[in-house]
Amino acid sequence: MSRFWSPLVHTLKPYVAGEQPVLDDLVKLNTNENPYGPSDRVIAAIRAQATDGLRLYPDPTSSRLRATIAARNGVEANQVFVGNGSDEVLAHTFQALLKHDQVLLFPDITYSFYPVYCGLYGIEYREVPLTAEMRIDITDYRQPCGAIIFPNPNAPTGCPLTRQSIAELAHDHPDQVVVIDEAYVDFGAESAIPLVANFPNLLVIQTFSKSRSLAGLRVGFAIGQRPLIEALERVKDSFNSYPLDRLAQAGAIAAYEDDDWFEETRRRVIGSRDRLTLSLRNLGFEILPSAANFLFVRHPVHGGAVLAGGLRERSVIVRHFPKERIKDYLRISIGTDAQCDRLVDALRALLS
């Protein structure tokens, strides 16, 4: 009963995750999951860990995983932090690095978990409007603040910033932490990780959920200079010293080491994205340029809610956000070519 709630719980507006329905013959294009299963090496690595060793706690520092991530990105292992999905890494980041006397800045159209974290941790924030073209303009962030965070590519728009733009932003704010959330970076954007060596205020966060097909395993990481990583570790070890279990650590290492699988599936997703873009344009849709594994689209005549509802009736699920500025848009995850064809056929029927 709510009479037992703390005052904080009464004020929270929780994040609403994308649906995970179980329906026959469903085309599920609403949560940006990879349409292809993980590397065979991942399955083998997880099976190898399914022994009586599970009675023991996992490595609390995930040392082998951190070393693997560090080696691939040209940093030291102590510059890597890992957590139970990038959402946990983000949660620790908000608490450890973004809670300041001045406001936190992030875009008005962006990952909708950001204001939820602010509510949970009591962080004041200001939304910086995207441009008319739905892009981030770093000059709009030249204002007093405590810290800055946004995804690159941005979500749900899919529009990327260049590495040079992020370098300029970090340079403009030497006394503020700048967090770049790179959940979708592997599908066409430039990672800011090479900038970390030159900017002690820059933290880059990535996930294994999208380009490594491990959304069900929950592994994320951050890379930054040692003082930022130490702050995350202090929060983690005050909350949960064992965020990643043995299976997750083994599977993530195997996924990160299989370059051939990664390049092949990434190429297929990008190819399907380009193919779907052309098909939707032929149906009259306006499509933002995407460097992610999804498209953000709208039709000049038909509203987003109506189209999303019509697709659902045809067993195709996409993401619709009721926020005023983007209520006519649909965010469409990139599926297999067969799934994308089902989507296009359903839209063609709705528009006819």
N, C-alpha and C positions, 0 to 999 in steps of 0.2 A: 504494500500500500504506500502511496506517495507521502503519507505523513512521516514515514521513516527516512525519507530522502534528506540529504544535506542541502543547504541553500544552493550550492553550486549546481546540483543535478537539476533543480527546477529551472535554471536559466539556460541549460544546454540545448542546442539545436543540432542533433547528431547528423553526421554525414549519411547520405542515402546512397548505398552502393547500387551498381547495376544489377538487374535481376539475374537470377540463376535458375530459370524455370526448367522443369523436366517435362517436356512435351514431345510427342511423337513427330518425326519429320520436321523438326524445328531448324530454321536457319538462324543462328544466334550471332548477331553482329552488333552487340550492344556494350561489350565490356573490354574491347581491345585485346582480347586474348589472341595468341598466335594460332593460326588455323592448323599448324603442323605440330605433331608430337615432338617431345624432346629427343635429343641424341640417344642412340642405342647405348652409348657409353654411360649415360646418366642412369638408365634402368639397371645396367650391370653393376654400377657402383653402389646403387641403393641396395640391390639384392645382396651384395657382398657384405653390407653392414647389418643385414637382418640376421644377426646371430645372438647368442646369449650375452654378447657384449652390450646389448641394449639395457642391461641392468645397471650399467655404469653411467655416470653423468658424461655428457659430451665435453669436449675441450671448451672451456668458458671463453677463451680468447679467439677461437676459430683460427688458430695460427697458420695452418696449411692453406686454408681458403684465403686468408689475408695475403699470404706470401704469393699465391697464384695470381690474385688480382693485381698486386703490386708489380710483379714481374711483367705482366702484360701491359701495364700502363706507365712503366718507367719511373715508379716512385718507390719509397721504402715501405716495408710492411707496417711500420708504426705510423704511417700516414693514411692507413686504411681502417675504416670502421665498418663492421657488418652487423646486420640486424634482421629481425623477423619480417622481411619484406621492406620495401623502401618506405612504406607508411610508418613503420616503427622508427626507422632511421629519421624520417621527417619529424615525428613526434618528439624524439629526443632532441633534435635540432631546435625546434621551437622552444623547448624548455631550457636548453643549455645555452643557446646562442642568440635567440631572437627576442627574448623578453627583456626589453630595455625601457628606460624612462620615456624615450621618444617613440613615435609610431613606427610600425612595420609597414612597408610598402609592398603591394603586389597588384597585378592587373585586376580590372573589374570583371573581366571574363577570363577565368583561369580554373585551376584545379579547385573544386569546391570544398575540399578538405581543409584548405588553408584557414578560412574563417572559423571552421569548427575547432581547430587547434587553438586559435586565438581565444575562443570562448572558454575552452577547457583550461587554458593556462593563464587567463586574464591578461592577454596582450592586446593593447590598443593598435588598430590598424587603419590604413587608408587605402582605398582602392584607386588605382591610377587607370583612367580610361584608356582602352586600346584606341588606336587611330580609326578613322572611318573605314579603312581597309582591313580592320581587325588585326592589326599588327602592334607589337610593342615598339615604342619609340624611346630609346634610352634617354633622350634629352628631357622627357617628361619626368624622369626620376632625379633630376637635378634640383632637389628640394631637401630641406632638413628631414632627417629620419633616423631611426635607430638601427634599421637593417632593411634588406631587400630580399625578396624571394620570388621566383617565377620558374615555370617549366620552359625548357628549350629542347625541341619545339614546344610551343605553348599548347596547352590542352584546355578546351576542346577544339581550338581552331586549327592546330597542326602547323601553324606558320613558324618558321625558324628565325633566329638571329645568327649572325656570323660570329665566329670566335673573336674577331677584331672588335665587334660591338661590345661583347662581354668584357673584353680587356679594358675598353674605354670606360665602361660602367664601374668596374672594380677600381680603376685608377681614379675616377671621379669621387669615390667614396672610401678613401684609405682608412677611415676610422669606423666604418660600418661593415658588418658581415654581409657578403653577397652570396646567396645560395642559389645555385642553378640546379634545377630538378630535371635530370636527363632521362626520364623514363622511356622516351621514344627516340632518343638520339641516334640509335643504330640504323634507323630507316631513312636517313638522308641528311641529317644535320651534322654540324661540326661540334665535337666535344670540347668542353672548356678545360678538361683535365690537364692538357699541356701548359695551361696558364698558372696552375697551382704553384709551381716553383717560384714564380715572380710575384705572387699576390698572397700575402699572409691572411688576407680577409676573405679569400674565396673558398667556398666549399661546394663540391660537385657531388650530386647524389644520383645513383643509378639503381636499376632493378634487374633481376633475372626473370621477371614475369613475362616480359614482352618478347624481346629478340632471342631469348634463350628458352622460351616455352616452358617456364617453370612457375607459372602463376599459382599452381596448386602446392608448390613446395615452400613458398614464402621466403625469399632471400633478397636482401637489398644491401647496398653499401654506400659509403661516402668516402671521398678522397679530399684531403686538405692538409695544410701544414700542421705540424704536431700539436700546437696549442689548441686548435679547433678540435682535433680528434680526441685529445685528452679530455676536453669538456664533455664530449659525447660519452666517453668511457665512464666518466664519473657519474653521469646520470644513469647510464645502463646499470652500473654496479650498485646503484642505490635503488634499482627497480627490479632487475632480473639478470642475474649473472650468467644464465644459460639460455640466451634467446634462440640459438640455432641448435637443433638436435643433430645427432650423428648422421641421420639419413640426409638431412638438408645440406650439411657441410660436404658430404661425399658427392651428392648429386650436383651441387653447384660447382665443385672443382672439376668434375668430369665435363660439365657443360662448357665451362670457360676454356677448357683445353681442346675441345673439338672444333677447330677452326673451319674444317671443310663443311661440317654440318651447318655451322653458323652462317657461313657465306652463302651456301646454297639456299637455305630457307629464307634468308634476308633478301636474296635476289628474287625469289619467287613472290614474296610479299610485295616488294616494290613493283615488280612486273604486273601483278594483279591490281595494284593501286592505280597504275597508269592506264591499264585496260578499263577499269571501272570508271575512272575519270572521263574517258572518252565516251563511254556508254551513257553516263549521266548527262553529259553535255548535250548529247544527241536527243535527250529527253527534255531539254530546256532548263536543266538545273544550273544554278550559279555555284561554283566550287572554289573554295579558298585553296591556294597553293599549299600542299601538304608535304612535310618531310617526316611524317609519322606513319603508323600503321592504321590510320583511319582517315576519313574525309569528313569535312564539315561543309554541308551543302544546304541550299534552300531553293525552293521553286518560286518563281515570280508570281504565281497565281494561287497555288495551294499551300495552306498553312502547315507548319511543322507538326502540330498535334493531330491534325486530320490525317496527314500522311502516315504518321507513326501508328495511329489507330488502325488505319486501313491495312498496313503491312502486317500488324499483329493478327488481324483476321485471316491473313494468308500465311500464317506461321512463320513470319519473318520479323525478328525483333531488332530494332535499332534504338539508339539513345536519343531522347528528346528532353531538352531542358526548358522549363517554363519561365525562366528568367526573362524579363521584358525585352532586353536588347537582342536576345538570341532565340526568342520563342518560335520563330519561323524556320530555324535551322534543325537539321538532323545530323547527329554524329554517327557515321557508319564505319564500323570496324571492317578491315580488309579480311575477307575469308578466302577460301579456295576459289578458283575460277568458277567452279560449279555453283558454289554458294552465291557468288556475286551475280551469276546469271539468273538464279532464282530471284534475287532481289530486283534486278532490272526487269524481269518478266512481271513481277508483282507491281512494280511502280508503273510500268507501261499499262497494265490493266486498270490501275487506279486513275491514271491521267486520261484515259480514253473516254 
